[in-house]
């Protein structure tokens, strides 16, 4: 268990008495990116909420670095998991640097403000994602892609081993999608586990070391995208004819394309 930073065993849960996620199991090692792929309503967001303990589970176990997540208090849990929503509108006119510095709150006592070293760490996180030039820019005045990068910098500043992203590229244009994908690669190279929910069948090929393919709250497959995602499995999930193609780009790098027929 010490070699695996995240182990999920037979996780079940939902809302009220209605079970949405049915016995999901997987494990992820340090420095890997797990893409949770599936259509609307397949249980991806519910599974993320169960991992983060936003909602109570109905069964199963989650271990992070050998710790049973159920036994961690909220402050300790915030040292293991950080969460990056699709979007986040600040109530007050915070700058990017102030937004990122807030990530240090779980390391501070009540009524404490970020220390100089906290602010310096926040700035380094902005630098790492190549957005240090936005440090003094109002967060609410940024584009969707810029705000998403700031949220990723905030999660990085929280200094957790696992970062959870709920469809981070869903509402972004193509260029900003690439920026977010690049940021995810940076995080994995930092030794983080990154968990990303997505609707895009091509995204696991682009950024994922593993994919969890979901339909109706259950797992249809877990493993490397090249082994799990094919014409048949994607057709089964999305209910339409699909084809996975291999092409080479101008740099002779092999790429995977997923097409509906």
N, C-alpha and C positions, 0 to 999 in steps of 0.2 A: 504493500500500500504506500510506502514511502516514495516509490519511484513515480507514482501517479498522483498528480495534484488534485484531480477531481474524479470521483467514482460515484456513479448514480446507479442504484439498484432498485428495480421494480417500482419506480416512482408513480404514484397515482394521486389524482386530485382534481378539484373543480370548484364549483360554486354551490353552496348549500348542500343538498344531498345528490346533486347531479355530478357524476364523474365525467370529466372531459378528457383527462390524460390517463391512459390505461397501461400501466406496467412498463414504463420506459426505462431502459438500462443502457448505459454507455460509460466509457472512461476516457479521459483526455490527459495527456502528458504536458509537461512544461514546454512552452514555445510553440504550441500547436493552435491552429484555428479550426473551430468546429462550426460548420454552417448547418443550421436547422432549416430544412427546405420543405415547403409544402404550400398548398393553396390556402385561401382565406378560410378560417374556421376549422383548421386541422388541429389546433391546440398548441401552436408554437408559443404564442404569448402567454398562455396559461402555464406551459412548462417553464418558461422563464420566471414567472411569478412564483412558482413552486420552488425553484432553485434559490431564489432570493428571499424566500419566506414572506413574500407580500401577501400570500394566502396560505392557509394551513393545508397540509397534505393529508390524504386519506390513507396512505400507506407507502411503504418503501423507505429507503435510506439514502442520504447524501453525505459523502465524506470529502473533506478538503484537507489535503496534507495530513491525513490520518485522523483528523478531528471530525466527529459527528456534528454536522451543522446544527442539528436540533439542540445541542448542548451549549452553543455559543450565544452570549447575550448580544444585543443589537450593536453595541460599540465594537465588540470583538468581531462580529460578522462583517462589519464595515472595513475591517483590516484584511479580509479575505476576498470579498466581492465588491466591485464597483459597477454601477448601472448607468448606461448611456441611453436615454430615451430618444424617440424619433425627433422630438423638438421640445424646447423648453423656453418659455417666455418669462424673463425676470420681472418681478414686481417693481423693483427699484432700478434706477439707471446705473447699474454696475458696469465697470469696464471689464474687458476680457481678463485682465490680470486679477481683478477682484473676484471674478467668477471662479477662476481656477484656484485661487488661494483658499476659497471656501472648502475645498476638498480636505484640508487639514483639520477640519472641525472634530473629527473622531479621535484625533490625537491631542486635543486641547481640553482643558477643564471648562466648567461652566463659566460663561461671561468673559472668557478669554478671547482676545483677538489674535489673528495670525502674527507670528513673530517674524523678525527680519529673515531668518533662514527659511521660513515657510514661504514668504514672498519670493525669495531668491529661487527656491525649488519650483515654484509656480512659473516663474519666468523661463527657467530652463526647459520646462515641459512645453511651453509655447514655442521655444526655439527648436525643440526636437521635432515638432510638427510643422516647422517653417512658417509660423504665424506670429512671431515675436513683434512684428511691425504693428500688430493689432492690439498690443498690450493695453494701451490707453484709450482704445476705441470703445464706444458704448456697445455693449452686447446686443441690445434690442435693435440697434440700427444696422446690424450686420445681415449679410445674405444668409440663406438657409445653409449653404455649404460651410460658410465661415462659422456660424453658430455651432454646427455639428462638430467641426474641428476643435472649437473651444471646449465643448463638452467632453470630447475624447481627451484633450489635454488635462481637463479637471479630473477625469478618471485616472489618468496616468499619475497625476500629482497625489492621488489618494494612496498610491503605493500598495495596491493589492496584487495578488497573484492571478486573479481572474477578472476579466472585464466582460460584461454582458451588454450586448447591443441589440436593441429591438428595431429591426429593419432600418438601419442607419442610412441607406441610400434610397429609400422608397420615394421620397418627394424631391430628389435632386436631379439636376440636369446631368448630361453625360460627363462633362468635365469635372464636376464636383463629385460624381460617383467615383471617378478615378482617384481623386484626392483622398477620399475616405478609404478606398481600397489600399492606397499607398500607406496611409496612416495605420491601418490594420497590420500590414506587413511589418512596419516599424515596431509596433507593439509586440508582435510575436518574436521578432529578433531580440527584443529586450528580455525575452524569457517569460512573457506573460501568456496565459491561456486566454484566448479571445473566443467568445461564443456569440455568433451572429445569427439572428433569424432573418430569413430572406424569402422573397417570392421568385427570385430569378434563378432558373436552373443553371445558368452559365456562371453565376458568382462563386459557387463552390469550386469550380475548376480554376477560377482566377486567383482565389485567396485561400481556399480551404485545404487543410491537410486531411480533414475528415468531414463527412457529411452525415447527418441524421435525417433520413427521408421519412416524412410523416404523412399519414392520411387518417382522418377521423380519430385523432387522439392516440393512434398507435404507431409504432415504428415499423416501416417496411424495409429498413436496411440501415446499417451503420458501418462505416468504414471509409477508405479512400474514395474520393469522387469517381475515379476511373473504374473502380470495381462496383460501385453502387448505382451510378447514374448511366442509364442506357435507354434506348428507344422504348423497350418494354416497360421498365420501371416508371419512367416519366409519363407514359401513356396511362398506366394504371393509376397514378396519382392525380393527373390533371384531366383525365377523361377525354383527351383529344389525341389524334395522331401526332407523334413527336419523332424527331430524328436528331441524333447527336453526331456532329461532323467534326473531323480533325482537319485543320488547315495550318499552313505555315505563313507567318507574317513576313514582312520585308527583311527582318533580322534572322529569318530562318528558325524562329521559335515556334514550336507547335502550340496551337491554341484550340480550344474546344468551343464549338458553337452549338446552341440548342435551338432547333427550329420547330415551329408548329406547321403541320402539313394540311 
